[in-house]
Amino acid sequence: MRQCTPTLRPQDSGMNGKGFIDPDDFAPGYLRRGVHRLPRQSDDGPWVNSQDYYQEKDIIPELGFDDDALDFSNPSSDEQVSAG
Protein backbone atom coordinates (compact mmCIF):
# COMPACT_ATOMS: atom_id res chain seq x y z
CA MET A 1 0.00 0.00 0.00
CA ARG A 2 1.18 3.48 -0.80
CA GLN A 3 -1.45 5.58 0.85
CA CYS A 4 -3.62 5.66 3.97
CA THR A 5 -6.45 8.18 4.04
CA PRO A 6 -8.54 8.77 7.16
CA THR A 7 -12.26 8.80 6.34
CA LEU A 8 -15.30 9.66 8.40
CA ARG A 9 -17.41 6.75 9.52
CA PRO A 10 -21.22 7.04 9.66
CA GLN A 11 -21.10 7.42 13.46
CA ASP A 12 -18.73 10.42 13.02
CA SER A 13 -21.10 12.47 10.87
CA GLY A 14 -22.22 14.82 13.66
CA MET A 15 -18.90 15.29 15.40
CA ASN A 16 -17.63 18.65 16.57
CA GLY A 17 -14.87 19.66 14.17
CA LYS A 18 -12.02 21.93 15.14
CA GLY A 19 -8.55 22.82 13.91
CA PHE A 20 -5.70 20.32 14.03
CA ILE A 21 -3.71 22.42 16.49
CA ASP A 22 -4.85 24.44 19.46
CA PRO A 23 -3.47 27.97 18.95
CA ASP A 24 -3.42 28.52 22.73
CA ASP A 25 -1.33 25.37 23.26
CA PHE A 26 1.04 25.15 20.29
CA ALA A 27 0.98 27.55 17.36
CA PRO A 28 4.35 28.34 15.78
CA GLY A 29 4.19 30.49 12.65
CA TYR A 30 5.10 27.69 10.24
CA LEU A 31 2.07 25.69 11.41
CA ARG A 32 -0.33 28.65 11.47
CA ARG A 33 0.58 29.49 7.86
CA GLY A 34 -0.24 25.96 6.70
CA VAL A 35 -3.07 25.07 9.08
CA HIS A 36 -5.59 25.14 6.23
CA ARG A 37 -3.76 22.14 4.73
CA LEU A 38 -3.82 20.05 7.92
CA PRO A 39 -6.57 17.59 8.78
CA ARG A 40 -9.21 18.63 11.29
CA GLN A 41 -9.78 16.95 14.63
CA SER A 42 -12.64 16.42 17.05
CA ASP A 43 -13.01 15.97 20.77
CA ASP A 44 -13.77 12.25 20.37
CA GLY A 45 -11.38 9.49 19.25
CA PRO A 46 -9.97 8.48 16.91
CA TRP A 47 -10.09 12.07 15.66
CA VAL A 48 -8.13 13.68 18.51
CA ASN A 49 -4.67 15.23 18.21
CA SER A 50 -3.66 15.52 21.86
CA GLN A 51 -0.02 16.52 21.25
CA ASP A 52 0.75 14.79 24.53
CA TYR A 53 3.74 12.50 24.08
CA TYR A 54 3.37 10.86 27.48
CA GLN A 55 -0.23 9.91 26.75
CA GLU A 56 0.29 8.81 23.15
CA LYS A 57 3.50 6.80 23.70
CA ASP A 58 1.45 4.11 25.43
CA ILE A 59 -1.68 4.32 23.25
CA ILE A 60 -0.26 4.38 19.73
CA PRO A 61 1.71 1.09 19.87
CA GLU A 62 -1.48 -0.72 20.93
CA LEU A 63 -3.60 0.60 18.04
CA GLY A 64 -4.42 -1.64 15.13
CA PHE A 65 -4.74 -0.81 11.46
CA ASP A 66 -7.94 -2.81 11.03
CA ASP A 67 -10.17 0.23 11.35
CA ASP A 68 -13.00 1.36 9.10
CA ALA A 69 -11.79 4.96 9.53
CA LEU A 70 -8.65 4.15 7.51
CA ASP A 71 -8.81 3.72 3.75
CA PHE A 72 -5.73 1.95 2.39
CA SER A 73 -5.09 2.26 -1.34
CA ASN A 74 -2.39 1.88 -3.93
CA PRO A 75 -3.03 4.75 -6.38
CA SER A 76 -0.98 5.25 -9.50
CA SER A 77 1.61 8.03 -9.60
CA ASP A 78 -0.82 10.28 -11.55
CA GLU A 79 -3.53 9.92 -8.89
CA GLN A 80 -1.07 10.79 -6.10
CA VAL A 81 0.00 14.01 -7.82
CA SER A 82 -3.57 15.21 -8.44
CA ALA A 83 -4.65 14.41 -4.86
CA GLY A 84 -1.78 16.24 -3.22
C-alpha positions as CSV (number, residue, x, y, z in Angstrom):
1,M,0.0,0.0,0.0
2,R,1.2,3.5,-0.8
3,Q,-1.4,5.6,0.9
4,C,-3.6,5.7,4.0
5,T,-6.5,8.2,4.0
6,P,-8.5,8.8,7.2
7,T,-12.3,8.8,6.3
8,L,-15.3,9.7,8.4
9,R,-17.4,6.7,9.5
10,P,-21.2,7.0,9.7
11,Q,-21.1,7.4,13.5
12,D,-18.7,10.4,13.0
13,S,-21.1,12.5,10.9
14,G,-22.2,14.8,13.7
15,M,-18.9,15.3,15.4
16,N,-17.6,18.6,16.6
17,G,-14.9,19.7,14.2
18,K,-12.0,21.9,15.1
19,G,-8.5,22.8,13.9
20,F,-5.7,20.3,14.0
21,I,-3.7,22.4,16.5
22,D,-4.8,24.4,19.5
23,P,-3.5,28.0,18.9
24,D,-3.4,28.5,22.7
25,D,-1.3,25.4,23.3
26,F,1.0,25.2,20.3
27,A,1.0,27.5,17.4
28,P,4.3,28.3,15.8
29,G,4.2,30.5,12.7
30,Y,5.1,27.7,10.2
31,L,2.1,25.7,11.4
32,R,-0.3,28.7,11.5
33,R,0.6,29.5,7.9
34,G,-0.2,26.0,6.7
35,V,-3.1,25.1,9.1
36,H,-5.6,25.1,6.2
37,R,-3.8,22.1,4.7
38,L,-3.8,20.1,7.9
39,P,-6.6,17.6,8.8
40,R,-9.2,18.6,11.3
41,Q,-9.8,17.0,14.6
42,S,-12.6,16.4,17.0
43,D,-13.0,16.0,20.8
44,D,-13.8,12.3,20.4
45,G,-11.4,9.5,19.3
46,P,-10.0,8.5,16.9
47,W,-10.1,12.1,15.7
48,V,-8.1,13.7,18.5
49,N,-4.7,15.2,18.2
50,S,-3.7,15.5,21.9
51,Q,0.0,16.5,21.3
52,D,0.8,14.8,24.5
53,Y,3.7,12.5,24.1
54,Y,3.4,10.9,27.5
55,Q,-0.2,9.9,26.7
56,E,0.3,8.8,23.1
57,K,3.5,6.8,23.7
58,D,1.4,4.1,25.4
59,I,-1.7,4.3,23.3
60,I,-0.3,4.4,19.7
61,P,1.7,1.1,19.9
62,E,-1.5,-0.7,20.9
63,L,-3.6,0.6,18.0
64,G,-4.4,-1.6,15.1
65,F,-4.7,-0.8,11.5
66,D,-7.9,-2.8,11.0
67,D,-10.2,0.2,11.4
68,D,-13.0,1.4,9.1
69,A,-11.8,5.0,9.5
70,L,-8.6,4.1,7.5
71,D,-8.8,3.7,3.7
72,F,-5.7,2.0,2.4
73,S,-5.1,2.3,-1.3
74,N,-2.4,1.9,-3.9
75,P,-3.0,4.7,-6.4
76,S,-1.0,5.2,-9.5
77,S,1.6,8.0,-9.6
78,D,-0.8,10.3,-11.6
79,E,-3.5,9.9,-8.9
80,Q,-1.1,10.8,-6.1
81,V,0.0,14.0,-7.8
82,S,-3.6,15.2,-8.4
83,A,-4.7,14.4,-4.9
84,G,-1.8,16.2,-3.2
